[in-house]
Amino acid sequence: MLQFKNIIGPGSKEIYRTLLLAWTALILSASLYPFDWNLILFINSTSSGLPKLMHWQNPSQRDAIVNLLLYTPFGFLGYLAFKRLLIPIIGAIILAFIVEVMQHALLPRDPSLADWLLNVIGALFGALISIYYRKLVIKPISIKITALDITPIESLLLALWISAHCAPFVPRLRPGRITVALIESFEISVQSSLIAGYFACYIILLSLVRKNLPVKFFLVWFLIILASSLVIRLLFIEQHLSLNEIYGALLTLPFAGYNLNTNITTIHKKFFKLACVGLLLAGLIPLFFNFQARPFIWLPFWELTMEIQDPGSLPIMERIFLLLGITWLSVHLSVGNKYFTKALGFLIPAFIILSYEFLQQWSLVRIPDTTDIVILLISAALVHTASKFGGIISR
């Protein structure tokens, strides 16, 4: 079990190095968006000596703030991970330079020497903060956060939830763009299948928060996390906040206060059933059938390679979160011997998926495929592997 005991404990360097790696991936995603590479443009730029990078261009106030803030956590985590000031600074110098060079292959991006310098200054600022970290008033809060008993599967679920709401991690910094995103979000049609799917997702999120926070703080923090999950959709490019997700989140509120003093195992059994109901409804609705079966798509994750989309299904990231979360909750079933419990925890959602995928062949609007069953198989393998290395829920 992955247990974060202390912010300066013996295993903390590994934690910070993992976080540093994740933040580096976020920097690359935010800096190289929209990933529309032009090789000819890159070759011409490099052969002419990278003129954009060598040219000093005074950044706007907004760009300056973004370039500083983007690398501040890099310097902060870099110092905590290696306990050497030069390592995060040199790392920022190299990483920022590579990013600026690669941006020459992206027509929408505008690399400059000023951006590179601001990135390095941001990393230096973050490293200096980490040096005096023990004297900061936020340290007691961070120690409490890192003392949470979070298992590997729960960490993966949290990462999936954040990625589903923030990817590709490119912020909308202008208020006008946020307003446009809000208007576009409410133009998305309301669909019962998506509401059911988001309800099941928020039940999983409710389970995660309920398990990892004390009862006296749980309800307030769940409401904060719920509201943040909705609002954050508007802050990143390519993200939209739909009424489907809002309604699905609101439907979980009656269950948030369910028997707060009840044993967590009993609560998770109930949440497992609720998530399975949401999964079933998300796959069956709308119940408009015809008499001619449509072709079954055997290629998993086909939506990533084809333009056609199933209008009634959740996005891929949310579907992975949901099915991994259901598998994680199934550990608490405790029906019969442990082998039967493990089999039942897989067979129940598998039966639900196979049932609605079979019925979707006669649906007027749904598209049957193998994606969900493949995600469930991968989830079961992950949960089983995690159980071999120290548990899944608690020890």
C-alpha positions, 0 to 999 in steps of 0.5 A, spaced: 500 500 500 502 506 498 502 510 504 504 518 504 507 518 512 511 524 512 513 530 507 520 529 509 520 522 510 524 517 507 520 515 501 518 522 500 524 523 494 520 518 490 514 521 491 516 528 489 520 525 483 514 522 481 510 529 481 516 532 478 515 527 472 508 528 472 509 536 472 514 535 466 509 532 462 504 537 463 509 543 461 510 539 455 503 538 453 501 545 455 507 548 451 506 544 445 499 544 444 496 543 439 501 538 437 500 540 429 507 538 427 510 541 421 517 538 419 518 543 413 517 549 418 522 546 423 527 544 418 527 551 415 527 554 422 533 550 424 537 551 418 536 558 419 539 558 426 532 559 430 531 566 428 525 566 433 528 563 439 534 568 438 530 574 437 528 578 444 520 579 444 517 583 450 512 578 452 505 581 454 503 581 461 499 575 461 504 571 457 509 573 462 505 571 468 504 564 465 511 563 463 513 564 470 508 560 474 508 554 469 515 553 471 515 555 479 512 548 481 518 545 477 523 548 481 519 547 487 518 539 486 525 539 483 529 541 489 525 537 494 526 531 489 534 532 489 535 537 495 540 540 490 539 547 487 542 547 481 539 540 479 532 544 478 535 550 475 539 546 470 533 542 468 529 548 467 534 551 462 534 544 458 527 543 458 525 550 456 530 550 451 528 544 448 520 546 448 522 553 445 526 549 439 520 544 438 515 550 438 519 552 431 515 546 428 508 549 431 505 554 426 501 557 432 506 558 437 511 563 437 518 561 441 522 567 444 528 568 448 524 572 453 519 566 454 525 561 455 528 566 460 522 567 464 521 559 465 528 559 468 526 565 473 520 561 475 524 555 476 529 559 480 523 562 484 520 555 485 526 552 488 528 558 493 521 557 495 522 550 497 529 551 500 525 555 505 519 551 505 519 548 512 518 555 515 512 556 511 505 556 514 502 552 509 507 546 511 502 543 517 497 543 511 501 539 506 503 534 511 496 532 513 495 532 505 501 527 504 499 523 510 493 521 507 492 513 506 492 513 498 493 506 495 496 506 488 489 505 484 486 511 488 492 515 486 491 512 479 483 514 479 485 521 482 490 522 476 484 520 471 479 525 474 484 530 473 486 529 466 479 528 464 477 535 466 484 539 465 487 535 458 490 538 454 492 542 460 492 549 456 488 554 460 483 559 457 486 565 460 482 571 457 475 572 461 472 572 454 474 565 452 471 562 458 465 566 457 464 563 450 466 556 453 460 557 458 455 559 452 458 553 448 457 548 454 450 550 455 448 549 448 450 541 448 444 537 448 442 534 455 442 526 454 439 521 459 445 516 458 450 521 459 447 524 466 447 516 468 454 516 466 456 522 470 452 520 476 456 513 476 462 517 475 461 522 481 459 516 485 466 513 484 469 520 486 464 520 492 467 514 494 474 516 494 473 522 498 469 518 503 474 513 504 480 518 504 478 524 509 475 524 516 468 524 517 468 531 520 471 534 514 468 529 508 462 533 506 465 540 506 470 537 502 466 533 497 462 539 496 468 543 494 471 538 490 465 537 486 464 544 485 471 545 483 470 539 478 465 542 474 468 549 474 475 547 472 472 545 465 471 552 463 478 554 465 482 549 460 482 549 452 477 543 449 474 542 455 466 544 456 461 543 462 455 540 460 448 540 463 449 532 463 455 533 468 452 538 472 445 534 473 449 527 474 453 531 480 447 533 483 444 527 483 449 524 488 448 529 493 443 525 496 448 520 497 453 524 500 450 524 507 449 517 507 450 514 514 457 518 515 458 514 521 457 507 518 463 502 516 466 504 510 466 497 507 458 497 508 458 504 504 462 502 499 458 496 497 452 501 497 456 505 492 458 499 488 451 498 487 449 505 485 455 505 480 453 499 477 446 502 476 449 508 473 453 504 468 447 500 466 442 506 465 448 509 461 449 503 456 441 502 455 438 509 454 435 511 450 431 505 449 429 506 441 430 500 438 429 498 430 428 491 427 435 491 424 441 490 427 447 494 426 454 492 425 458 490 431 465 494 432 470 489 434 476 494 435 476 497 442 477 505 442 475 505 435 473 512 437 480 515 437 481 513 430 474 514 427 471 521 426 464 517 428 462 518 435 457 514 439 453 520 442 450 517 448 457 514 451 461 518 456 468 520 453 474 515 453 477 518 460 471 518 464 469 511 461 476 509 464 475 512 470 468 509 471 470 502 470 476 502 474 472 505 480 467 500 479 472 494 479 476 498 485 469 498 489 468 491 488 473 489 493 468 490 498 463 485 496 465 480 501 460 475 498 463 467 500 470 466 499 475 471 497 476 468 490 468 468 489 468 475 491 473 477 486 470 473 480 463 477 482 466 483 482 468 482 475 462 478 473 457 483 475 460 489 471 462 485 465 454 482 465 452 489 465 457 491 459 455 485 455 448 486 456 447 493 453 452 492 448 448 486 445 442 491 446 445 497 442 445 493 436 438 494 435 438 501 438 437 507 433 442 512 436 447 507 440 454 504 437 456 497 440 463 496 440 468 492 445 471 498 448 468 498 455 469 490 456 477 491 454 477 497 459 474 492 464 479 487 463 485 492 464 482 495 470 481 488 473 488 486 471 490 493 475 486 492 481 489 484 482 496 486 481 495 492 486 492 487 491 499 483 490 503 489 492 500 491 498 492 492 498 487 496 494 483 499 499 486 499 506 490 494 510 
